[in-house]
Amino acid sequence: MTKYMSVMIKKAPNETINALESEKFRKIDLAKLMPALRDCPDEARNRAKQFVENHCIKQRKCQDSSVHNMCFYLYAKSDDTEDLLKYLRQEEKTHESGLNIFFDKTYALNVCR
């Protein structure tokens, strides 16, 4: 799946993401999928964001920085800046409570440039 992910996400993004959320791909290395998500068509970007945030980070508890960087990237590329601000406020609360923030701050600044 990871070998052809870039092509699949371009041609059938929703179907690909649905498959990735299934039990069949439960053991797939999520970090290896992230570069392909940059190729996600604009109309499926919200679905990709939901996949990364809800499935990868919240359900599977992934702490890999590439996954968290992708989550930030998808928020930053969204047309809704309020969503990005809400996400950053949530991350700030996480940090203030003594927990780690897993996205790279330098990367985040470069994405927002």
Order of alpha helices (4+ residues) and beta strands (2+ residues): alpha-alpha-alpha-alpha-alpha-alpha-alpha
